[in-house]
Amino acid sequence: MRLKDRTALITGGGTGIGLEIARHYAEEGAYVYITGRRENKLQEAVRKIGKNASYIQADVSNMEDMRRAAEKIRTERGHVDIVVANAGVGNYIPLENVTMEEFDRVMHTNVLGTYYTVQACLPLMPEGSAIILNTSVTANLGLKNFSLYIAAKSAERSFIHTWTNELRDRRIRVNAIAPGIIPTDAAGKELGRSEEEEKAAQAYRATLIPAARVGRVRDISSAAVFLASEESSYINGVELTVDGGLSAIYPVKL
Ligand SMILES: NC(=O)c1ccc[n+]([C@@H]2O[C@H](COP(=O)([O-])OP(=O)(O)OC[C@H]3O[C@@H](n4cnc5c(N)ncnc54)[C@H](OP(=O)(O)O)[C@@H]3O)[C@@H](O)[C@H]2O)c1
């Protein structure tokens, strides 16, 4: 029970990595709030988490939504100890095909969404709180057709440094997790691959990874529990790579 009696907000907690972080936090004794846009996914997620969980339907790229979410947490719990800015989107699009709509969607969700989430929650965060961002190992790479997502994740990464300094007097720690390849909706069908193509891509990728497998959502949630808990109280301002060793052996062809 490493997070006993803590209150956590996990954006994008209705599916994938965010859902597993929420489930793991609840198992470790936290009360969790998850957010997302699709209410049916959020309802299903709360059922899967089973206890100590509520959802708030909210779009991270909408400041009013995030203020409303923070206000609900304030009314119900008074404070929030752990904020996981996890919601994110990306897409493979060649540079010349990127539209302003797509540019805005990716930047608003990842960058602005992270900003609004943290801004809205800050007044509720007591000394000793933890902020965890979800970046990506791709932020180090020049992957073609992925410039928008990589730019967004690079911007998110920069917040680790500036916010660690800005929030030092409040003793709020700011860290990030950079996942490697974790099969979820975002990594598969949202990138436009069929189920079969996705399976083949993951099997190939597993051969590139020193750990000899692609990642699991539990690999990421375990890191998120660690970064939220007392065990990491002297860890501040880092990006923890959780990729089975993939980035240690760059460059590889993803
Ligand atoms: N899977 C990987 O290999 C991998 C690797 C590196 C980094 N990541 C990062 O991990 C995070 C989670 O991704 P995932 O792989 O777990 O994919 P996922 O299952 O698609 O999760 C993304 C979540 O974000 C939510 N979301 C998207 N836009 C939102 C918005 N505007 N407002 C609120 N919520 C929003 C989605 O819910 P709604 O659509 O219902 O809003 C969804 O629950 C992302 O930041 C992603 O970039 C993933």
Ligand as a Chemical Component Dictionary entry (heavy atoms), coordinates in Angstrom:
data_LIG
# 
_chem_comp.id                   LIG 
_chem_comp.type                 NON-POLYMER 
_chem_comp.pdbx_formal_charge   0 
_chem_comp.three_letter_code    LIG 
# 
loop_
_chem_comp_atom.comp_id 
_chem_comp_atom.atom_id 
_chem_comp_atom.alt_atom_id 
_chem_comp_atom.type_symbol 
_chem_comp_atom.charge 
_chem_comp_atom.model_Cartn_x 
_chem_comp_atom.model_Cartn_y 
_chem_comp_atom.model_Cartn_z 
_chem_comp_atom.pdbx_ordinal 
LIG N1  N1  N 0  1.585   3.198  -26.255 1  
LIG C1  C1  C 0  2.814   3.589  -26.480 2  
LIG O1  O1  O 0  3.625   2.866  -27.101 3  
LIG C2  C2  C 0  3.274   4.911  -25.962 4  
LIG C3  C3  C 0  4.637   5.209  -26.044 5  
LIG C4  C4  C 0  5.090   6.422  -25.581 6  
LIG C5  C5  C 0  4.203   7.314  -25.022 7  
LIG N2  N2  N 1  2.882   7.020  -24.936 8  
LIG C6  C6  C 0  1.993   8.007  -24.353 9  
LIG O2  O2  O 0  1.185   7.391  -23.385 10 
LIG C7  C7  C 0  -0.018  8.152  -23.209 11 
LIG C8  C8  C 0  -1.206  7.202  -23.168 12 
LIG O3  O3  O 0  -1.335  6.582  -24.412 13 
LIG P1  P1  P 0  -1.834  5.073  -24.589 14 
LIG O4  O4  O 0  -0.776  4.369  -25.333 15 
LIG O5  O5  O -1 -2.313  4.531  -23.308 16 
LIG O6  O6  O 0  -3.036  5.270  -25.621 17 
LIG P2  P2  P 0  -4.625  5.360  -25.462 18 
LIG O7  O7  O 0  -5.156  4.095  -24.909 19 
LIG O8  O8  O 0  -5.141  5.835  -26.759 20 
LIG O9  O9  O 0  -4.784  6.476  -24.357 21 
LIG C9  C9  C 0  -4.896  7.836  -24.613 22 
LIG C10 C10 C 0  -5.951  8.363  -23.673 23 
LIG O10 O10 O 0  -5.936  9.784  -23.720 24 
LIG C11 C11 C 0  -7.288  10.218 -23.783 25 
LIG N3  N3  N 0  -7.338  11.492 -24.484 26 
LIG C12 C12 C 0  -6.969  11.744 -25.767 27 
LIG N4  N4  N 0  -7.228  13.023 -26.051 28 
LIG C13 C13 C 0  -7.790  13.580 -24.954 29 
LIG C14 C14 C 0  -8.285  14.868 -24.637 30 
LIG N5  N5  N 0  -8.267  15.863 -25.514 31 
LIG N6  N6  N 0  -8.775  15.072 -23.400 32 
LIG C15 C15 C 0  -8.806  14.068 -22.497 33 
LIG N7  N7  N 0  -8.339  12.847 -22.721 34 
LIG C16 C16 C 0  -7.841  12.607 -23.949 35 
LIG C17 C17 C 0  -8.049  9.134  -24.507 36 
LIG O11 O11 O 0  -9.432  9.118  -24.114 37 
LIG P3  P3  P 0  -10.568 9.878  -24.967 38 
LIG O12 O12 O 0  -10.257 9.641  -26.414 39 
LIG O13 O13 O 0  -11.836 9.242  -24.513 40 
LIG O14 O14 O 0  -10.501 11.313 -24.580 41 
LIG C18 C18 C 0  -7.344  7.883  -24.031 42 
LIG O15 O15 O 0  -7.955  7.358  -22.870 43 
LIG C19 C19 C 0  -0.031  9.173  -24.344 44 
LIG O16 O16 O 0  0.406   10.421 -23.871 45 
LIG C20 C20 C 0  0.988   8.605  -25.314 46 
LIG O17 O17 O 0  1.560   9.595  -26.123 47 
LIG C21 C21 C 0  2.397   5.830  -25.414 48 
# 
loop_
_chem_comp_bond.comp_id 
_chem_comp_bond.atom_id_1 
_chem_comp_bond.atom_id_2 
_chem_comp_bond.value_order 
_chem_comp_bond.pdbx_ordinal 
LIG N1  C1  SING 1  
LIG C1  O1  DOUB 2  
LIG C1  C2  SING 3  
LIG C2  C3  SING 4  
LIG C2  C21 DOUB 5  
LIG C3  C4  DOUB 6  
LIG C4  C5  SING 7  
LIG C5  N2  DOUB 8  
LIG N2  C6  SING 9  
LIG N2  C21 SING 10 
LIG C6  O2  SING 11 
LIG C6  C20 SING 12 
LIG O2  C7  SING 13 
LIG C7  C8  SING 14 
LIG C7  C19 SING 15 
LIG C8  O3  SING 16 
LIG O3  P1  SING 17 
LIG P1  O4  DOUB 18 
LIG P1  O5  SING 19 
LIG P1  O6  SING 20 
LIG O6  P2  SING 21 
LIG P2  O7  DOUB 22 
LIG P2  O8  SING 23 
LIG P2  O9  SING 24 
LIG O9  C9  SING 25 
LIG C9  C10 SING 26 
LIG C10 O10 SING 27 
LIG C10 C18 SING 28 
LIG O10 C11 SING 29 
LIG C11 N3  SING 30 
LIG C11 C17 SING 31 
LIG N3  C12 SING 32 
LIG N3  C16 SING 33 
LIG C12 N4  DOUB 34 
LIG N4  C13 SING 35 
LIG C13 C14 SING 36 
LIG C13 C16 DOUB 37 
LIG C14 N5  SING 38 
LIG C14 N6  DOUB 39 
LIG N6  C15 SING 40 
LIG C15 N7  DOUB 41 
LIG N7  C16 SING 42 
LIG C17 O11 SING 43 
LIG C17 C18 SING 44 
LIG O11 P3  SING 45 
LIG P3  O12 DOUB 46 
LIG P3  O13 SING 47 
LIG P3  O14 SING 48 
LIG C18 O15 SING 49 
LIG C19 O16 SING 50 
LIG C19 C20 SING 51 
LIG C20 O17 SING 52 
# 
